[in-house]
């Protein structure tokens, strides 16, 4: 199943030819694998094994992982969990050896609550998700999908592999792109029965109506799940961070239309973690 079937007209920095080759060769294009503290959403503080995929279907103005937009010839693997002793490996990585790497990390001395599939956009490589999920589960870890929630067809193809959906609601004033609301809603709806939360990264200049639209839609489709407001962190040239008073105002707006609204900044950045 070619990834181009899932993308529609939205490809952005994703290299479709390279992705097709990786799928055909039963391999995955990666940025890095490392062990760290989960720093976003309601599972903040847990120890996760992060598998960061190369390629993305967006290029958000605040993106703090620019490497995912670059055609990397190699990726970095942390040899010892949490020690940042990285080695370089060639891209793409064969799925067989990738599964062995993840299995070895999960069965080592450091216990990981979950394998966080992040990026970039992991749903651009659904074949890799399908191979990695049973490895993670067999080792006692849950499978957390970090997604921009634009590729609903790809999500449906791996739905049975996912234990936790960490879904971003892309706010236009923060991303610099149009929100793909229909896809967001379909993934929210199709993720019923799976632990799910929605994160909305917002900027200092984010208008009220963007917050309200996101919160109202989540309340309508999945009223039982948390809506996480994440103040954008300054990175590179992006400096449009909200003031403390604006953060409170934004939470009050969202709380007026949704029952479970939480403000959780990027804790891994506050604590100096990757």
C-alpha positions as CSV (number, residue, x, y, z in Angstrom):
1,X,0.0,0.0,0.0
2,X,1.8,3.2,-1.2
3,X,2.0,6.1,1.2
4,X,0.9,8.4,-1.6
5,X,-2.6,7.0,-1.2
6,X,-2.8,8.5,2.2
7,X,-1.4,12.0,1.4
8,X,-3.8,13.5,-1.1
9,X,-2.4,16.9,-2.2
10,X,-0.5,17.5,1.1
11,X,3.1,16.3,0.8
12,X,5.2,19.3,2.0
13,X,8.7,18.0,2.9
14,X,7.8,14.4,2.6
15,X,9.9,12.7,-0.2
16,X,7.4,10.4,-1.7
17,X,9.9,8.6,-4.0
18,X,12.2,7.9,-1.0
19,X,9.3,6.7,1.1
20,X,8.1,4.4,-1.6
21,X,11.6,2.9,-1.8
22,X,11.8,2.4,1.9
23,X,8.4,0.6,1.9
24,X,9.4,-1.6,-1.0
25,X,12.7,-2.5,0.7
26,X,11.0,-3.2,4.0
27,X,12.9,-0.5,5.8
28,X,12.3,2.8,7.6
29,X,13.7,6.3,7.3
30,X,14.6,7.6,10.7
31,X,16.1,10.6,12.5
32,X,16.9,9.1,15.9
33,X,16.0,6.6,18.7
34,X,16.6,7.5,22.3
35,X,15.3,7.0,25.8
36,X,13.9,10.1,27.6
37,X,11.2,11.5,29.8
38,X,7.9,12.2,28.0
39,X,7.5,15.9,28.1
40,X,4.1,16.6,26.5
41,X,0.5,15.8,27.3
42,X,-1.0,13.9,30.3
43,X,1.7,11.2,30.2
44,X,4.4,13.8,31.0
45,X,7.0,12.3,33.3
46,X,6.9,8.7,32.1
47,X,10.0,7.1,30.7
48,X,9.6,6.5,27.0
49,X,11.6,5.0,24.1
50,X,11.4,7.6,21.3
51,X,11.5,6.4,17.7
52,X,11.7,9.6,15.6
53,X,10.8,9.1,12.0
54,X,12.1,11.2,9.1
55,X,9.7,13.1,6.7
56,X,6.7,15.3,7.4
57,X,3.5,16.4,5.6
58,X,3.7,19.8,7.3
59,X,6.3,22.5,8.0
60,X,5.1,24.3,11.1
61,X,6.6,27.7,11.9
62,X,7.5,26.6,15.4
63,X,8.9,23.2,14.4
64,X,11.7,22.2,16.9
65,X,12.8,19.1,14.9
66,X,14.1,20.6,11.7
67,X,16.1,17.4,10.9
68,X,12.9,15.6,10.0
69,X,12.6,17.9,7.0
70,X,16.0,17.0,5.6
71,X,16.9,13.9,3.5
72,X,19.2,12.4,6.0
73,X,21.6,9.7,4.8
74,X,22.1,8.5,8.4
75,X,20.3,8.5,11.7
76,X,21.5,8.4,15.3
77,X,21.0,5.6,17.8
78,X,21.5,6.0,21.5
79,X,23.6,3.0,22.6
80,X,22.8,3.3,26.4
81,X,19.4,4.5,27.5
82,X,19.6,8.1,28.7
83,X,23.3,8.4,28.3
84,X,23.3,10.3,24.9
85,X,26.1,8.1,23.6
86,X,24.9,8.2,20.0
87,X,26.2,6.2,17.0
88,X,25.3,6.8,13.4
89,X,23.6,4.3,11.2
90,X,22.6,4.4,7.6
91,X,19.2,5.3,6.3
92,X,16.9,3.6,5.6
93,X,17.1,1.0,8.4
94,X,15.9,-2.5,7.6
95,X,12.8,-3.3,9.6
96,X,14.3,-6.5,10.9
97,X,17.2,-4.8,12.5
98,X,15.0,-1.8,13.7
99,X,12.8,-4.3,15.5
100,X,15.8,-5.9,17.1
101,X,17.1,-2.5,18.2
102,X,13.7,-1.6,19.8
103,X,13.4,-5.0,21.4
104,X,16.9,-4.8,22.9
105,X,16.2,-1.3,24.4
106,X,12.9,-2.4,25.9
107,X,14.3,-5.5,27.5
108,X,17.3,-3.8,29.0
109,X,17.8,-2.5,32.6
110,X,15.7,0.7,32.0
111,X,11.9,0.1,32.0
112,X,10.0,2.1,29.5
113,X,6.3,2.7,29.8
114,X,5.8,3.2,26.1
115,X,7.4,3.5,22.7
116,X,6.6,6.9,21.4
117,X,6.4,7.0,17.6
118,X,7.2,10.6,16.7
119,X,8.7,12.6,13.9
120,X,8.2,14.2,11.6
121,X,5.0,12.3,10.9
122,X,5.0,8.6,11.7
123,X,1.9,7.9,9.7
124,X,3.9,8.5,6.6
125,X,5.5,5.1,7.3
126,X,2.6,2.9,8.4
127,X,4.4,-0.3,7.4
128,X,7.1,0.4,10.0
129,X,4.4,1.0,12.7
130,X,2.9,-2.3,11.9
131,X,6.2,-4.1,12.4
132,X,7.2,-2.2,15.6
133,X,4.0,-2.4,17.5
134,X,4.0,-6.1,18.3
135,X,7.6,-5.9,19.4
136,X,6.8,-3.1,21.8
137,X,3.7,-4.8,23.2
138,X,5.6,-8.2,23.6
139,X,8.1,-6.3,25.8
140,X,5.4,-4.8,28.0
141,X,5.4,-1.3,26.5
142,X,2.5,0.6,25.1
143,X,2.5,2.1,21.6
144,X,2.0,5.9,21.6
145,X,1.4,7.6,18.3
146,X,2.4,11.2,18.1
147,X,0.6,12.6,15.0
148,X,-0.4,15.8,13.3
149,X,-3.7,14.0,12.6
150,X,-3.8,14.8,8.9
151,X,-3.5,11.3,7.4
152,X,-6.7,9.6,8.4
153,X,-6.3,6.8,5.8
154,X,-2.9,5.9,7.2
155,X,-4.3,6.0,10.7
156,X,-7.0,3.6,9.8
157,X,-4.4,1.2,8.4
158,X,-2.6,1.0,11.8
159,X,-5.4,1.7,14.2
160,X,-5.2,-1.8,15.8
161,X,-1.5,-1.2,16.5
162,X,-1.9,1.9,18.6
163,X,-2.5,2.1,22.4
164,X,-2.3,5.8,22.9
165,X,-3.1,8.6,20.4
166,X,-1.3,11.9,21.1
167,X,-3.1,14.0,18.5
168,X,-2.0,17.6,17.6
169,X,-4.7,20.1,16.6
170,X,-2.8,22.3,14.3
171,X,-3.6,26.0,15.1
172,X,-3.1,28.1,11.9
173,X,-1.7,31.1,13.7
174,X,1.1,29.0,15.2
175,X,1.8,26.6,12.3
176,X,1.5,29.1,9.4
177,X,-0.6,26.5,7.6
178,X,-4.3,25.9,7.2
179,X,-5.9,23.5,9.7
180,X,-7.0,20.2,8.1
181,X,-10.1,20.0,10.3
182,X,-11.9,17.2,8.4
183,X,-9.0,14.9,8.8
184,X,-8.6,15.8,12.5
185,X,-12.3,15.0,13.1
186,X,-12.1,11.7,11.3
187,X,-9.1,10.6,13.3
188,X,-10.8,11.7,16.5
189,X,-13.8,9.7,15.6
190,X,-11.9,6.6,14.4
191,X,-9.8,6.5,17.6
192,X,-12.8,5.8,19.8
193,X,-11.9,3.0,22.2
194,X,-8.2,4.1,22.2
195,X,-6.7,6.3,24.9
196,X,-6.6,9.7,23.2
197,X,-5.8,13.3,24.0
198,X,-5.6,16.4,21.8
199,X,-2.7,18.9,22.1
200,X,-3.1,22.4,20.7
201,X,0.1,24.4,20.4
202,X,-0.7,28.1,20.5
203,X,1.2,31.3,20.1
204,X,1.1,34.7,21.6
205,X,-0.8,36.0,18.6
206,X,-3.3,33.1,18.4
207,X,-6.8,34.6,18.2
208,X,-9.6,33.4,20.4
209,X,-11.7,31.9,17.6
210,X,-9.0,29.4,16.7
211,X,-8.9,28.1,20.3
212,X,-12.6,28.0,20.6
213,X,-13.1,26.2,17.3
214,X,-10.6,23.5,18.3
215,X,-12.1,23.1,21.8
216,X,-15.7,23.0,20.6
217,X,-14.9,20.4,18.0
218,X,-13.2,18.1,20.5
219,X,-16.1,18.6,22.9
220,X,-18.5,17.7,20.1
221,X,-16.7,14.6,18.8
222,X,-14.9,13.2,21.9
223,X,-16.2,15.1,25.0
224,X,-14.5,12.6,27.4
225,X,-10.9,13.2,26.3
226,X,-8.4,15.8,27.6
227,X,-7.8,19.0,25.6
228,X,-4.2,20.0,26.3
229,X,-3.2,23.6,25.7
230,X,0.5,23.8,25.0
231,X,2.1,27.3,24.9
232,X,4.6,27.3,22.1
233,X,8.3,27.2,23.1
234,X,10.6,29.7,21.5
235,X,12.9,27.9,18.9
236,X,15.1,29.3,16.3
237,X,13.6,32.4,14.8
238,X,10.1,31.7,16.3
239,X,9.7,33.9,19.3
240,X,5.9,34.4,19.5
241,X,5.4,32.8,22.9
242,X,2.2,33.7,24.9
243,X,2.5,35.7,28.2
244,X,1.5,34.0,31.4
245,X,-1.7,36.1,31.5
246,X,-2.6,35.1,27.9
247,X,-2.1,31.4,28.8
248,X,-4.8,31.8,31.6
249,X,-7.1,33.7,29.2
250,X,-6.8,30.9,26.6
251,X,-7.5,28.2,29.2
252,X,-10.6,30.1,30.3
253,X,-11.9,30.3,26.8
254,X,-11.5,26.6,26.2
255,X,-12.9,25.7,29.6
256,X,-16.1,27.5,28.7
257,X,-16.8,24.9,25.9
258,X,-14.9,21.7,27.0
259,X,-15.0,20.0,30.4
260,X,-11.3,18.8,30.6
261,X,-8.9,21.5,29.6
262,X,-5.3,21.4,30.9
263,X,-2.3,23.6,30.3
264,X,0.9,21.6,30.0
265,X,4.0,23.2,28.5
266,X,6.9,21.3,27.0
267,X,8.3,19.9,30.3
268,X,11.2,18.1,28.6
269,X,12.5,21.5,27.4
270,X,12.0,23.1,30.9
271,X,14.0,20.3,32.4
272,X,16.7,20.2,29.7
273,X,15.8,16.9,28.3
274,X,15.7,15.9,24.6
